[in-house]
Every structure is written in C-alpha cells, then in structure tokens.
Amino acid sequence: MTDNNILELEIEDIEGIGPTTAKKMREAGVNSVMELATAVPDELCADIGGSKETAATFIMAAQKFLRESGVLDNEFTTADVELEKRKSLLRCSTGAKVLDELLRGGIETQAITEFYGEFGSGKSQICHTLCVTSQLPVQEGGLDGGVILIDTEGTFRPERVDQIARSRGLDPEQILKRIAICKAYNSSHLELIVKSIGKYIDDFKAKMIIIDSVISLHRAEFAGRGTLADRQQRLNGIMHKLVRIAEIYNVAIVITNQVQSSPDAFFGDPTKPAGGNVIGHASTYRIYLKKAGNDRIARIIDSPYHPYADVRFTVNEKGVDDIESDSPKTKRGAKDKDKDKEDEAD
C-alpha cells in the first residue's frame, strides 16, 4: 500500500468506532489509523474516557485494520517469510564504512539503535552525519526521506550539517530543508512530542527519527531515589511508543543516551548507560562509544544477531568517517615499531 493510501484510512472505518468516539480521538490528537495503532491504552483511556480495556480494544482493532489493508504483516508468519522480509529492510549508512560493517549495513529501519558514551565520544556527531546520509537515495546507502531530530540538549548545529553536506558533495540547502528540528524543553514536552510524532512523520515524509538525548530531561528533573520509579515509568512509556512507531511507520529510530559510573566496579570499564533496564530492553541495538585519542571506538554491546565486536573511526569535516590508512599515526603503528626493535637489537 502506498503512503497516500495509508493517509486515506479513516478512524471511522475501524469497526466499533463511531463519529462521537472518533471526534474525541481527534480532539486528543489521534488523527489517523496509524496514530491510533501506536497509541498507549492508558493515555488513550485518559483522553477519550471509558475503560482501559475499551481503549486497548480500539488500538488492537486499528492494528488489525492495518494488517487487513496490507500496511502491517500478519500476526503469525513463518520464519522463512520473516527472513526474506528482513533481507528487504532498508539500512542507512553512518558515513563510515567500518561502522556500517559493524552494524551489518548501517542503521536499520523498524528498529531502535542506541548510541551511548561520555561527552565528546561522538554521539551528536553521528546524529549530524545521519541527518545528511539518511537523505541519500537508497542505492547510495540512504533512506531517501526526511529527518526528524528532537534536540533535548541544545547540541544541534545547522552549520555543522552544512559543512558535512558540502564535504560530501551534496547541496546543503536541500539537505537542511528536509530536516525538521524540535527542541524539547522539559520531560513532559518530550513525551508530548513522541505521543504525536506520527503526524510529523507524515508531514515531513520522514524516514529517520533522532532523539539527542532521550534521557537528559528526565535525568535533570527526576533527582533522587524517591522519584526513580516515576522517572522509569515515564521513560518506559516513551520507549515502548518508539518501538511501535518504528515498526508501524517503517522508520529508523536513533537515540543517544548518557552514561553513569558504577562505583562498585573494581575491574573493567565502570561506565554504564543511564536509564537502566527500561532503555536497555527497549533498544534493539546498543552501541557504546568512547574516545581513543583523536579517534573514536564503537562497540556492539547488545544486539539480537550482531557479533560482539568493536571498530575505530574518526570525526572530521565529513562528520563520521573512516580513518585514513596512510595517516602518520597508522604508519607508526607497524613500520616504525619494527625499526625500533631492530635498533634495540643492534
């Protein structure tokens, strides 16, 4: 089914939803079948009244309607069909070939890819680069669509996107026009944006959603152990909403996450991603970034099928990029070290 046909689907077409209920849904910001299919029962119940069971019934009816319309796959499929489906998934280049190889082709649609690391580890640089590469044609490693970037830390810089686009031989004006920026100023604002993101996906024809970062606002507002349960529950709502959006709208979702130090770690790296199990379980792929001199290291921490490995990349005027093999530092790593050993032997 084409995007235009999807937009033509009306809430009233769903069995059990009459004009009065549809009006309440639209007043609550649920304007399409797609938005209803990604709704959360508790929130929908509070918006339109009635019981949670009724709200859940409406949501499941919307998902069933999308399956019957050919937008979503059937609830049960065989593994061979699922394998063929995964072969046809779109993947977006990160800008660095080594990082694409680590991710088996790049950032995947219908999934949440999480990058976490300390400040300066390259999280926002990856986001800026993806704003450019995701707009490339599919045959060139892009998604051929717009980008929605939700900025919670004030790190987005359009001039950086301009520089990356020019360095990659692209028209920066056209690239910037297809990036929709939304600055979230508090946790409630972020939750509201995610709740109504379906409308903006349609408006901007977005194929990638980036949240940089997903936890900074909640971490700042919910301080202390007494607010931890409430914070995690609200983060849980955001993450599960994003999971449904990724699948139903067939978009790639990239989130960045902050880190915290584990004081009881006597051996190994004490750095852990913030947000606990809520973010960890909801993220499809989790990549740890860390600084290594002038370069960066990306390591697969969690994935359903990627091998656990790490690669080294750099950040330059092209954004995320491969390290040049003929750089002075690389030459020193082999040839000069052998010469040093010969000198010592003499």
VOVEX-811876 format. One line per field, with one value per residue (C-alpha): residue number from 0; residue in one letter; chain; x, z, y. Coordinates in nm, 4 decimals. Example, Ala and Ser with C-alpha at 12.3 -4.5 7.8 and 13.67 -1.06 7.14 Angstrom:
REM residues 2
num: c(0 1)
residuo: c(A S)
cadena: c(A A)
x: c(1.2300 1.3670)
z: c(0.7800 0.7140)
y: c(-0.4500 -0.1060)
//
This chain:
REM residues 346
num: c(0 1 2 3 4 5 6 7 8 9 10 11 12 13 14 15 16 17 18 19 20 21 22 23 24 25 26 27 28 29 30 31 32 33 34 35 36 37 38 39 40 41 42 43 44 45 46 47 48 49 50 51 52 53 54 55 56 57 58 59 60 61 62 63 64 65 66 67 68 69 70 71 72 73 74 75 76 77 78 79 80 81 82 83 84 85 86 87 88 89 90 91 92 93 94 95 96 97 98 99 100 101 102 103 104 105 106 107 108 109 110 111 112 113 114 115 116 117 118 119 120 121 122 123 124 125 126 127 128 129 130 131 132 133 134 135 136 137 138 139 140 141 142 143 144 145 146 147 148 149 150 151 152 153 154 155 156 157 158 159 160 161 162 163 164 165 166 167 168 169 170 171 172 173 174 175 176 177 178 179 180 181 182 183 184 185 186 187 188 189 190 191 192 193 194 195 196 197 198 199 200 201 202 203 204 205 206 207 208 209 210 211 212 213 214 215 216 217 218 219 220 221 222 223 224 225 226 227 228 229 230 231 232 233 234 235 236 237 238 239 240 241 242 243 244 245 246 247 248 249 250 251 252 253 254 255 256 257 258 259 260 261 262 263 264 265 266 267 268 269 270 271 272 273 274 275 276 277 278 279 280 281 282 283 284 285 286 287 288 289 290 291 292 293 294 295 296 297 298 299 300 301 302 303 304 305 306 307 308 309 310 311 312 313 314 315 316 317 318 319 320 321 322 323 324 325 326 327 328 329 330 331 332 333 334 335 336 337 338 339 340 341 342 343 344 345)
residuo: c(M T D N N I L E L E I E D I E G I G P T T A K K M R E A G V N S V M E L A T A V P D E L C A D I G G S K E T A A T F I M A A Q K F L R E S G V L D N E F T T A D V E L E K R K S L L R C S T G A K V L D E L L R G G I E T Q A I T E F Y G E F G S G K S Q I C H T L C V T S Q L P V Q E G G L D G G V I L I D T E G T F R P E R V D Q I A R S R G L D P E Q I L K R I A I C K A Y N S S H L E L I V K S I G K Y I D D F K A K M I I I D S V I S L H R A E F A G R G T L A D R Q Q R L N G I M H K L V R I A E I Y N V A I V I T N Q V Q S S P D A F F G D P T K P A G G N V I G H A S T Y R I Y L K K A G N D R I A R I I D S P Y H P Y A D V R F T V N E K G V D D I E S D S P K T K R G A K D K D K D K E D E A D)
cadena: c(A A A A A A A A A A A A A A A A A A A A A A A A A A A A A A A A A A A A A A A A A A A A A A A A A A A A A A A A A A A A A A A A A A A A A A A A A A A A A A A A A A A A A A A A A A A A A A A A A A A A A A A A A A A A A A A A A A A A A A A A A A A A A A A A A A A A A A A A A A A A A A A A A A A A A A A A A A A A A A A A A A A A A A A A A A A A A A A A A A A A A A A A A A A A A A A A A A A A A A A A A A A A A A A A A A A A A A A A A A A A A A A A A A A A A A A A A A A A A A A A A A A A A A A A A A A A A A A A A A A A A A A A A A A A A A A A A A A A A A A A A A A A A A A A A A A A A A A A A A A A A A A A A A A A A A A A A A A A A A A A A A A A A A A A A A A A A A A A A A A A A A A A A A)
x: c(0.0000 0.1316 0.1765 -0.1162 -0.3482 -0.2343 -0.3223 -0.6696 -0.7568 -1.0070 -1.0625 -1.4348 -1.3510 -1.2483 -1.5167 -1.6628 -1.5598 -1.8445 -1.8474 -1.8562 -1.5560 -1.3665 -1.4283 -1.2890 -0.9825 -0.9164 -0.9570 -0.6933 -0.4557 -0.5215 -0.5996 -0.5240 -0.5414 -0.1610 -0.1578 -0.4295 -0.2345 0.0689 -0.1295 -0.0821 -0.4007 -0.3589 -0.3138 -0.5967 -0.8248 -0.7491 -0.8058 -1.1380 -1.2808 -1.4081 -1.2116 -0.8575 -0.9921 -1.2029 -0.9025 -0.6917 -0.9681 -0.9642 -0.5854 -0.5896 -0.8749 -0.6621 -0.3681 -0.5950 -0.7325 -0.3778 -0.2978 -0.6092 -0.5120 -0.1665 0.0229 0.1310 0.2259 0.0039 0.0383 0.1778 0.4300 0.6790 1.0486 1.1421 0.8992 1.0432 1.3964 1.3005 1.1328 1.4484 1.6585 1.4489 1.4776 1.6365 1.9657 2.1163 2.4905 2.6502 2.9101 3.1920 3.2324 3.3806 3.0827 2.8418 3.0175 2.9882 2.6124 2.5815 2.4885 2.4052 2.1170 1.8162 1.4533 1.1857 1.4373 1.5747 1.9506 2.1019 2.4406 2.5742 2.9016 3.0699 3.0626 3.2817 3.2546 3.0854 2.7131 2.5957 2.8410 2.6786 2.3382 2.4548 2.6025 2.2855 2.0845 2.2784 2.3288 1.9661 1.8564 2.0704 1.8985 1.8519 2.1044 2.3666 2.3107 2.0413 1.6717 1.5616 1.3470 1.3313 1.4650 1.3034 1.5561 1.4397 1.7052 1.6931 2.0462 2.0795 2.3583 2.2186 2.4078 2.2762 2.6159 2.7692 2.5157 2.6003 2.9717 2.9087 2.6849 2.9392 3.2254 3.0281 2.9484 2.5797 2.3598 2.3433 2.0348 1.8307 1.9636 1.8728 1.5209 1.4421 1.5484 1.2728 1.4129 1.2151 1.3689 1.2207 1.2475 1.1195 1.0297 0.6553 0.7236 0.9327 0.6590 0.4016 0.6228 0.6727 0.3000 0.2100 0.5150 0.3058 0.1585 0.5042 0.6313 0.3587 0.4086 0.7853 0.7904 1.0480 1.2361 1.4533 1.3802 1.6696 1.6426 1.9554 1.9373 1.6474 1.7194 1.8761 1.5497 1.4158 1.7537 1.7615 1.4023 1.3724 1.6528 1.6919 1.5768 1.2282 1.1451 1.3216 1.0110 0.8118 1.1015 1.1480 0.7778 0.7626 1.0757 0.9189 0.6177 0.8400 1.0497 0.7568 0.5859 0.9024 0.9137 0.5624 0.6340 0.9454 0.7534 0.4258 0.5729 0.8750 1.1260 1.4717 1.4926 1.8231 1.8552 2.1564 2.1999 2.4164 2.6345 2.6911 2.9779 2.9308 3.1133 3.1177 3.3086 3.6604 3.7640 3.6890 3.5110 3.2877 3.0907 2.7283 2.4409 2.1865 1.8208 1.8644 1.6821 1.3949 1.6079 1.8259 1.5380 1.3558 1.6616 1.7080 2.0774 2.3047 2.6435 2.8982 3.1138 3.4354 3.7253 4.0612 4.2937 4.1756 3.9678 3.6561 3.5761 3.2306 3.1495 2.8377 2.7049 2.3652 2.2081 1.9813 2.2250 2.5307 2.8631 3.0135 3.2977 3.4369 3.5747 3.7705 3.6511 3.7147 3.5237 3.6249 3.4701 3.2679 3.1195 3.1679 3.4321 3.6857 4.0426 4.2812 4.5125 4.8021 4.7846 5.1154 4.9737 4.8823 5.2226 5.3887 5.1890 5.3754 5.6779 5.8401 5.7839 5.9684 6.2553 6.2696 6.3025 6.5895 6.7670 6.7290 6.8734 7.1751)
z: c(0.0000 -0.0898 0.1588 0.0031 0.0546 0.4167 0.4763 0.3289 0.6014 0.8426 1.2106 1.1444 0.9108 1.2126 1.3470 1.6776 1.6418 1.5762 1.4989 1.8692 1.9662 1.6552 1.7454 2.0959 1.9490 1.7122 1.9951 2.1833 1.8863 1.7384 1.3788 1.1846 1.1997 1.2200 1.5267 1.6913 1.6222 1.8074 2.0989 2.4607 2.6248 2.9475 2.7635 2.5190 2.8075 2.9833 2.6614 2.5476 2.8713 2.9248 3.0467 2.9707 2.8149 2.5688 2.4735 2.4204 2.2019 1.9806 1.9447 1.8547 1.6096 1.4413 1.4129 1.2698 1.0208 0.9069 0.8621 0.6517 0.4474 0.3812 0.5823 0.8563 0.8328 0.9755 1.3451 1.2693 0.9916 0.9311 0.9931 0.6241 0.5363 0.8166 0.6839 0.3365 0.4882 0.6832 0.3677 0.2174 0.5178 0.4447 0.6123 0.6327 0.6153 0.9162 0.6952 0.7981 0.6184 0.9241 1.1348 0.8632 0.8563 1.2346 1.2007 0.9050 0.6580 0.8726 1.0795 1.0339 0.9833 1.2136 1.4984 1.7724 1.7629 2.0787 2.0983 2.4443 2.5738 2.7600 2.6401 2.3354 2.2360 1.9047 1.9773 1.8413 1.5504 1.4447 1.4650 1.2468 0.9915 0.9807 0.9070 0.5789 0.4865 0.5504 0.2694 0.0110 -0.2430 -0.1285 -0.3833 -0.2307 0.1253 0.2332 0.3115 0.0584 0.3134 0.5583 0.9125 1.2413 1.5078 1.8645 2.0456 2.4261 2.4988 2.2570 2.0630 1.7083 1.4827 1.1274 1.0206 1.1082 0.8814 0.6127 0.6462 0.6317 0.3250 0.1395 0.2288 0.0855 -0.2373 -0.1610 -0.1787 0.1810 0.1168 0.0029 0.2889 0.5546 0.4137 0.4813 0.8467 1.0949 1.4276 1.7504 2.0738 2.3820 2.6918 2.9601 3.0041 2.9596 2.6327 2.5083 2.6000 2.4135 2.1041 2.0974 2.1510 1.8425 1.6292 1.3746 1.2364 1.1825 1.0132 0.7529 0.7234 0.6709 0.4919 0.7475 0.7266 1.0322 1.3821 1.6030 1.9734 2.1178 2.4011 2.5245 2.8978 2.9678 3.0581 3.2803 3.4473 3.5321 3.6558 3.8494 4.1021 4.3957 4.4649 4.5629 4.2040 4.0369 3.9921 3.8348 3.6051 3.4847 3.4217 3.2068 3.0184 2.9678 2.8042 2.5642 2.4664 2.4012 2.1961 1.9859 1.9359 1.7885 1.5757 1.4257 1.3180 1.2023 1.0195 0.8918 1.0046 1.1590 1.5133 1.6635 2.0252 2.2195 2.5863 2.8635 3.0940 3.4642 3.6636 3.8635 4.1982 4.2734 3.9544 4.0684 3.7349 3.3773 3.2487 3.5193 3.2582 3.2215 3.0154 3.2075 3.2159 3.3493 3.2084 3.0693 2.7874 2.7596 2.6952 2.4517 2.2358 1.9524 1.9074 2.1675 2.0729 2.3204 2.2019 2.3654 2.2885 2.1789 2.1318 1.8243 1.7125 1.8448 1.9195 1.8640 2.0352 1.9977 2.3480 2.2761 1.9582 1.8594 1.5904 1.5515 1.6650 1.9663 1.8150 1.8015 1.5324 1.5259 1.3306 1.3260 1.3168 1.0616 0.8255 0.6641 1.0022 1.0929 0.8653 0.8242 0.9451 0.6557 0.6333 0.5241 0.8164 1.0038 1.3172 1.1336 0.9673 1.3035 1.4297 1.2238 1.0260 1.2816 1.5683 1.3751 1.3148 1.6874 1.7653 1.5153 1.6730 2.0180 1.8918 1.7492)
y: c(0.0000 0.3463 0.6306 0.8172 0.5205 0.4925 0.8572 0.7970 0.5450 0.6999 0.6216 0.5757 0.2859 0.0796 -0.1489 -0.0281 0.3376 0.5775 0.9515 1.0544 0.8396 0.9472 1.3118 1.2565 1.0896 1.3778 1.6271 1.4248 1.4451 1.0990 1.1917 0.8759 0.4987 0.4871 0.7131 0.5042 0.1843 0.3256 0.4712 0.3621 0.2225 0.4219 0.7509 0.6832 0.5896 0.9195 1.1166 0.9709 0.8305 0.4801 0.1801 0.0743 -0.2453 -0.0432 0.1702 -0.1429 -0.2892 0.0218 0.0033 -0.3665 -0.3025 -0.0332 -0.2717 -0.5403 -0.2904 -0.2052 -0.5742 -0.6253 -0.3180 -0.4614 -0.1998 -0.4414 -0.8069 -1.0782 -1.1553 -1.5011 -1.5649 -1.8436 -1.7875 -1.8195 -1.5398 -1.3283 -1.3892 -1.2692 -0.9658 -0.8766 -0.9024 -0.6232 -0.3885 -0.0543 0.0359 0.3813 0.4442 0.6096 0.7773 0.5435 0.2091 0.0380 0.1418 0.0264 -0.3116 -0.3363 -0.2784 -0.5195 -0.2465 0.0561 0.1906 -0.0346 0.0637 -0.0827 -0.0788 0.1464 0.1988 0.3449 0.5157 0.5887 0.7240 1.0057 1.3660 1.4104 1.0438 1.1255 1.0782 1.4134 1.3915 1.0644 1.2350 1.5258 1.2850 1.0736 1.3885 1.4001 1.0338 0.9346 1.1682 0.9930 0.7634 0.4043 0.2758 0.5091 0.3879 0.6323 0.6129 0.8762 1.0584 1.3435 1.3522 1.4499 1.5468 1.6062 1.8077 1.7963 1.9180 2.2098 2.0366 2.0586 2.2983 2.3575 2.4933 2.1548 1.9817 2.2392 2.1529 1.7759 1.8093 2.0267 1.7924 1.5010 1.6853 1.7450 2.0532 2.1821 2.3942 2.0948 1.8818 2.1415 2.1840 1.8173 1.8202 1.9031 2.0234 2.0218 2.1461 1.9796 2.1949 1.9574 1.5908 1.6494 1.8314 1.5379 1.2910 1.5031 1.5207 1.1436 1.0897 1.2958 1.2099 1.0176 1.3385 1.4857 1.1691 1.2154 1.5929 1.5770 1.2388 1.1313 0.8040 0.8622 0.9944 1.1053 1.1904 1.3516 1.2620 1.0527 1.0789 1.4187 1.5960 1.3161 1.2793 1.6502 1.6754 1.3493 1.3734 1.1360 0.7821 0.8949 0.9919 0.6977 0.4802 0.7640 0.8556 0.4994 0.4532 0.7648 0.6631 0.3219 0.4861 0.6824 0.3806 0.1488 0.4184 0.4470 0.0687 0.0720 0.3799 0.2189 -0.0901 0.0608 0.3619 0.1650 0.4279 0.4107 0.5474 0.6578 0.7667 0.8851 0.8117 0.9474 0.7404 0.6955 0.5481 0.2309 0.2785 -0.0947 -0.1848 -0.2743 -0.4265 -0.3300 -0.0211 0.1352 0.3319 0.2229 0.3643 0.5722 0.4787 0.1277 -0.1731 0.0353 0.1782 -0.1307 -0.3710 -0.1402 -0.0647 -0.3128 -0.2359 -0.0771 0.0703 0.2046 0.4954 0.6062 0.8355 0.6949 0.9895 1.1776 0.8794 0.7075 0.3436 0.1926 -0.1357 -0.3525 -0.4111 -0.5634 -0.6981 -0.9880 -1.1038 -0.8800 -1.0262 -0.8530 -0.6512 -0.3015 -0.0708 0.2522 0.5574 0.9296 1.2578 1.5214 1.7780 1.4959 1.4049 1.0397 0.8940 0.6137 0.6588 0.7062 0.4074 0.6232 0.8618 0.9251 0.7640 0.4439 0.4207 0.4494 0.1533 -0.1051 0.0060 0.2339 -0.0091 -0.2818 -0.0382 0.0422 -0.3268 -0.3597 -0.0627 -0.2176 -0.5464 -0.3647)
//
